[in-house]
Amino acid sequence: MKKKSIFLATALLLALSMVLAACGGGKDEGGGDGEGGGADKPKFMSIVTGGTGGTYYPLGGSFAEIISDATGIDTNAEVSGASAENMNTLKDGNAEIAFSQTDIASYAQEGKLMFEGAAVDNVSAIGTLYPETIQIVTTAKSGIKSVEDLKGKKVSIGAPGSGTAANAEQILEVHGIKLDDIQKQDLSFDESTAGIQDGNIDAAFVTAGTPTGAVEGLSATEDVVIVPIEQDKIDALIEKYPYYVQDEVPSGTYKLAEAVPTVAVQAMLVVSNDLSDDVVYDVTKAIFENLDKVTHAKGKMIKAENAVKGTGIELHPGAKKYFDEKGFKAE
């Protein structure tokens, strides 16, 4: 009889613990208490960035360290083919956070251009970061002084399927130049600048925050020229593709004697919708409240009040909660 009583008591305790677990084990939808989402908090996250010669990779390294320290989630920055590849990586569930150009994120959600028939529908925005300047890079010895001078030349338009390649094609288009009119090369930023230095190519499109590491490296040994885009072409480009904004490469950058007019899209951070609101809130807060720890020069351009402007896709609810608390409303 005593054994039977002990057995019944044990069974009741076990049943009670299962009921309590069921009541308390559901997904936390509230978010934003700084505790990271409880059972939904991952142990590890990846940030996919870009090539080592661009801006995404060093920024991603800073962000990964900030997120790891602030949230306790082991976060790592990974080299990648940048925007278009990053959107597909998130779609396939092989990373949690990614850098992307705003135009590419928009194409991905709408299933346009390189995403035709393969829309990315499981990704939201954390926020925009800084202008991504389109730099048409060459050297003084090439003799290239205008976009029209690229005809017939060996020109890198960026890695295959990259945002840079889409920018290059659109800029050439408004100048009446087709890809068949150039000797197109599909090279990363590092490969492009190495090719220019070695004389294997004449020019390269680089879409990245300035100064860009690969171009700075080239300027150490060559007289770098950034090919200007004339105002009428800038206006035509913005009219047809509204995600572009007017920009310039400042004087002094790459030892330039004067500023060079061009255009830009924006860099942004996007996130998998599989992450809970709590986790994305904590990630967003960690980044935008620790920008003083970002070592890259672009860190000074990143501001929380600007992050909700021009994302092109919807903010993740966790990110929106953070910006709402700060009084920054999406536009």
PAFI-175765 format. One record per residue (C-alpha): chain; x, y, z. Coordinates in Angstrom, 3 decimals, always signed. Example, Ala and Ser with C-alpha at 12.3 -4.5 7.8 and 13.67 -1.06 7.14 Angstrom:
c_xx_yy_zz
A_+12.300_-4.500_+7.800
A_+13.670_-1.060_+7.140
This chain:
c_xx_yy_zz
A_+0.000_+0.000_+0.000
A_+2.861_+2.385_+0.836
A_+4.540_+1.695_-2.529
A_+1.234_+2.306_-4.311
A_+0.822_+5.707_-2.596
A_+4.353_+6.742_-3.556
A_+3.695_+5.671_-7.155
A_+0.454_+7.688_-7.320
A_+2.116_+10.787_-5.852
A_+4.968_+10.545_-8.336
A_+2.534_+10.169_-11.230
A_+0.543_+13.214_-10.085
A_+3.704_+15.319_-9.799
A_+4.788_+14.244_-13.281
A_+1.387_+15.103_-14.765
A_+1.383_+18.486_-13.019
A_+4.868_+19.316_-14.360
A_+3.753_+18.440_-17.912
A_+0.712_+20.725_-17.631
A_+2.858_+23.610_-16.342
A_+5.382_+23.076_-19.145
A_+2.592_+23.143_-21.724
A_+1.204_+26.364_-20.304
A_+4.568_+28.100_-20.203
A_+6.232_+26.670_-23.313
A_+4.520_+28.597_-26.084
A_+6.365_+31.042_-28.342
A_+6.906_+34.459_-26.791
A_+5.266_+36.987_-29.112
A_+5.664_+40.089_-26.987
A_+9.325_+40.931_-27.396
A_+11.563_+43.713_-26.357
A_+12.242_+43.131_-22.689
A_+15.956_+42.748_-23.342
A_+15.999_+39.115_-22.283
A_+16.164_+37.636_-25.776
A_+13.049_+35.514_-26.141
A_+13.636_+32.664_-23.700
A_+13.312_+29.255_-25.368
A_+13.202_+30.953_-28.807
A_+16.629_+32.507_-28.305
A_+19.122_+30.750_-30.601
A_+22.561_+29.784_-29.370
A_+24.243_+30.845_-32.614
A_+23.540_+33.280_-35.476
A_+25.301_+34.057_-38.751
A_+25.501_+37.458_-40.452
A_+26.222_+37.080_-44.167
A_+28.087_+40.113_-45.467
A_+30.083_+40.489_-48.709
A_+33.632_+40.167_-49.968
A_+36.584_+40.981_-47.743
A_+37.425_+44.042_-49.858
A_+34.056_+45.727_-49.376
A_+32.344_+47.519_-46.495
A_+29.847_+44.846_-45.430
A_+32.444_+42.416_-44.095
A_+34.253_+44.702_-41.613
A_+30.938_+46.203_-40.496
A_+29.515_+42.723_-40.079
A_+32.440_+41.805_-37.857
A_+31.717_+44.766_-35.583
A_+27.984_+43.993_-35.502
A_+28.633_+40.316_-34.711
A_+30.812_+41.244_-31.755
A_+28.269_+43.789_-30.488
A_+25.383_+41.310_-30.766
A_+27.362_+38.553_-29.065
A_+28.306_+40.790_-26.145
A_+24.852_+42.354_-25.700
A_+22.611_+39.321_-26.200
A_+24.754_+36.331_-25.306
A_+24.022_+34.799_-28.708
A_+27.249_+33.643_-30.365
A_+27.202_+35.605_-33.632
A_+29.626_+35.332_-36.528
A_+30.179_+37.409_-39.695
A_+30.619_+35.355_-42.868
A_+32.095_+36.272_-46.254
A_+29.575_+36.020_-49.100
A_+28.690_+37.178_-52.600
A_+26.750_+40.099_-51.055
A_+23.175_+41.292_-51.572
A_+21.475_+38.878_-53.973
A_+23.249_+35.828_-52.613
A_+22.508_+36.975_-49.063
A_+18.765_+37.222_-49.691
A_+18.735_+33.668_-51.027
A_+20.838_+32.475_-48.094
A_+18.204_+33.798_-45.682
A_+15.448_+32.335_-47.829
A_+17.087_+28.899_-47.577
A_+17.484_+29.216_-43.803
A_+21.289_+29.146_-43.898
A_+21.783_+32.419_-41.998
A_+19.758_+34.662_-39.703
A_+20.914_+38.210_-40.551
A_+22.235_+39.691_-43.796
A_+23.441_+42.850_-45.443
A_+21.652_+43.890_-48.624
A_+21.173_+46.862_-50.856
A_+17.676_+48.286_-50.550
A_+17.022_+47.795_-54.262
A_+18.003_+44.117_-54.116
A_+15.831_+43.465_-51.051
A_+12.925_+45.010_-52.944
A_+13.586_+42.875_-56.045
A_+13.740_+39.800_-53.835
A_+10.360_+40.354_-52.192
A_+8.722_+41.271_-55.499
A_+10.306_+38.399_-57.421
A_+11.855_+40.702_-60.022
A_+15.072_+40.647_-62.084
A_+17.462_+38.053_-60.623
A_+14.638_+36.792_-58.355
A_+12.073_+36.275_-61.117
A_+10.041_+33.200_-60.234
A_+11.911_+32.846_-56.948
A_+10.637_+35.576_-54.619
A_+11.994_+35.771_-51.070
A_+9.018_+35.991_-48.697
A_+10.507_+35.095_-45.316
A_+12.671_+38.167_-44.704
A_+12.034_+41.577_-43.089
A_+14.101_+44.700_-42.500
A_+16.034_+45.633_-39.389
A_+16.831_+49.039_-40.883
A_+18.888_+51.023_-43.373
A_+22.477_+51.922_-42.560
A_+24.230_+54.300_-44.971
A_+24.423_+55.217_-48.683
A_+25.950_+52.574_-50.960
A_+27.846_+54.678_-53.464
A_+28.158_+53.425_-57.041
A_+31.824_+53.975_-57.917
A_+33.063_+53.454_-61.473
A_+36.722_+52.832_-60.769
A_+39.605_+53.159_-63.209
A_+43.063_+54.752_-63.339
A_+44.502_+57.838_-64.999
A_+46.539_+55.736_-67.424
A_+43.378_+54.063_-68.805
A_+42.249_+57.300_-70.450
A_+38.646_+56.641_-69.359
A_+36.978_+59.899_-68.343
A_+33.251_+59.280_-68.946
A_+30.743_+56.440_-68.837
A_+30.609_+56.541_-72.637
A_+34.352_+55.786_-72.694
A_+33.602_+52.329_-71.251
A_+32.413_+51.094_-74.656
A_+34.688_+48.373_-75.953
A_+36.660_+48.225_-72.698
A_+37.127_+45.349_-70.289
A_+34.811_+46.300_-67.439
A_+33.964_+44.345_-64.294
A_+30.328_+44.748_-63.288
A_+30.679_+42.825_-60.026
A_+30.141_+39.260_-58.887
A_+27.475_+37.288_-60.805
A_+23.964_+38.046_-59.522
A_+25.199_+40.817_-57.242
A_+23.516_+44.135_-56.582
A_+26.506_+45.834_-58.170
A_+25.813_+44.002_-61.456
A_+22.221_+45.313_-61.480
A_+23.453_+48.860_-60.769
A_+26.013_+48.636_-63.560
A_+23.458_+47.461_-66.101
A_+21.004_+50.238_-65.169
A_+23.652_+52.974_-65.282
A_+24.921_+51.768_-68.641
A_+21.320_+51.616_-69.859
A_+20.631_+55.321_-69.213
A_+23.789_+56.087_-71.182
A_+22.548_+54.033_-74.130
A_+25.129_+51.298_-73.524
A_+24.319_+47.581_-73.490
A_+26.340_+44.875_-71.782
A_+27.281_+43.623_-75.247
A_+28.968_+46.995_-75.858
A_+31.613_+46.273_-73.196
A_+33.899_+43.317_-72.570
A_+31.996_+42.308_-69.456
A_+33.859_+40.754_-66.546
A_+32.118_+39.276_-63.466
A_+34.578_+39.902_-60.656
A_+34.461_+40.610_-56.930
A_+35.754_+43.956_-55.648
A_+39.150_+42.498_-54.741
A_+39.447_+40.726_-58.087
A_+38.389_+43.892_-59.904
A_+40.969_+46.157_-58.316
A_+43.655_+43.504_-58.714
A_+42.689_+43.223_-62.394
A_+42.943_+46.994_-62.865
A_+46.326_+47.053_-61.148
A_+47.631_+44.179_-63.283
A_+46.265_+45.709_-66.496
A_+43.905_+42.794_-67.153
A_+40.785_+44.997_-67.037
A_+40.218_+48.691_-67.641
A_+37.513_+49.643_-65.131
A_+35.130_+48.255_-62.542
A_+31.789_+49.060_-60.952
A_+31.964_+48.993_-57.154
A_+28.825_+49.553_-55.090
A_+29.907_+50.067_-51.502
A_+30.299_+52.649_-48.797
A_+33.229_+54.961_-49.345
A_+36.047_+54.597_-48.677
A_+36.022_+51.014_-49.965
A_+38.944_+48.879_-48.825
A_+39.722_+47.347_-52.208
A_+39.775_+50.757_-53.906
A_+41.890_+52.261_-51.127
A_+44.386_+49.484_-51.716
A_+44.486_+50.311_-55.422
A_+45.028_+54.002_-54.687
A_+48.211_+53.153_-52.812
A_+49.925_+52.173_-56.075
A_+47.836_+53.810_-58.841
A_+46.298_+57.193_-59.627
A_+42.670_+56.204_-59.094
A_+39.973_+57.883_-61.186
A_+36.280_+57.683_-60.299
A_+34.255_+58.178_-63.472
A_+31.566_+60.850_-62.955
A_+27.893_+60.457_-63.814
A_+26.548_+63.655_-65.354
A_+23.524_+65.391_-63.794
A_+21.101_+64.684_-66.653
A_+21.893_+60.972_-66.445
A_+21.530_+61.030_-62.664
A_+18.086_+62.603_-63.051
A_+17.069_+60.040_-65.692
A_+18.248_+57.157_-63.514
A_+16.381_+58.363_-60.419
A_+13.218_+58.957_-62.441
A_+13.230_+55.407_-63.795
A_+14.574_+53.700_-60.646
A_+13.397_+55.681_-57.581
A_+15.525_+53.743_-55.077
A_+18.586_+55.642_-56.306
A_+19.660_+58.896_-54.668
A_+22.187_+61.489_-55.770
A_+25.570_+61.104_-54.100
A_+29.247_+61.910_-54.510
A_+32.655_+60.470_-53.744
A_+34.188_+63.190_-51.542
A_+37.436_+64.926_-52.416
A_+40.402_+63.387_-50.656
A_+38.929_+59.895_-50.934
A_+41.436_+57.736_-52.826
A_+43.535_+60.958_-53.126
A_+40.922_+62.555_-55.418
A_+41.514_+66.258_-56.003
A_+37.781_+67.040_-56.086
A_+34.425_+65.420_-55.377
A_+32.962_+63.193_-58.098
A_+29.172_+63.167_-58.751
A_+27.484_+59.770_-58.808
A_+24.460_+57.946_-57.360
A_+23.825_+55.589_-54.472
A_+21.391_+53.038_-53.121
A_+21.305_+52.284_-49.382
A_+22.845_+49.501_-47.377
A_+20.466_+47.790_-45.011
A_+20.259_+44.909_-42.572
A_+17.629_+42.244_-43.158
A_+16.617_+39.388_-40.912
A_+14.918_+36.020_-41.155
A_+11.292_+36.024_-40.027
A_+12.073_+32.794_-38.162
A_+13.674_+34.858_-35.398
A_+11.309_+35.877_-32.614
A_+10.277_+39.466_-31.968
A_+12.270_+39.422_-28.738
A_+15.499_+38.380_-30.424
A_+15.179_+40.893_-33.259
A_+14.352_+43.651_-30.759
A_+17.485_+42.789_-28.787
A_+19.634_+42.629_-31.935
A_+18.312_+45.985_-33.164
A_+18.836_+47.622_-29.790
A_+22.328_+46.167_-29.464
A_+23.455_+47.549_-32.828
A_+21.933_+51.014_-32.686
A_+22.907_+51.665_-29.072
A_+26.526_+50.557_-29.511
A_+27.520_+52.297_-32.727
A_+30.486_+53.833_-30.905
A_+32.015_+50.355_-30.963
A_+31.928_+50.149_-34.781
A_+35.490_+50.589_-36.007
A_+34.755_+51.213_-39.710
A_+34.380_+54.846_-40.820
A_+30.828_+54.117_-42.017
A_+29.772_+53.614_-38.403
A_+29.621_+57.393_-38.016
A_+26.965_+57.576_-40.758
A_+24.613_+55.038_-39.167
A_+21.840_+56.618_-37.106
A_+18.737_+55.061_-35.578
A_+16.532_+57.953_-36.716
A_+17.465_+57.259_-40.350
A_+17.174_+53.473_-40.172
A_+13.424_+53.441_-40.801
A_+13.686_+55.529_-43.993
A_+13.606_+53.929_-47.414
A_+13.870_+50.282_-46.386
A_+11.767_+49.196_-49.369
A_+10.439_+46.215_-47.407
A_+8.558_+45.996_-44.112
A_+10.353_+46.252_-40.790
A_+10.426_+43.123_-38.649
A_+7.997_+43.601_-35.709
A_+10.882_+43.322_-33.244
A_+12.835_+46.085_-34.997
A_+9.703_+48.209_-35.353
A_+9.059_+47.925_-31.622
A_+12.522_+49.299_-30.878
A_+12.204_+52.236_-33.294
A_+8.668_+52.986_-32.097
A_+9.947_+53.214_-28.519
A_+12.554_+55.698_-29.707
A_+9.929_+57.744_-31.546
A_+11.253_+56.953_-35.018
A_+8.381_+56.079_-37.344
A_+8.783_+54.212_-40.629
A_+8.289_+56.225_-43.786
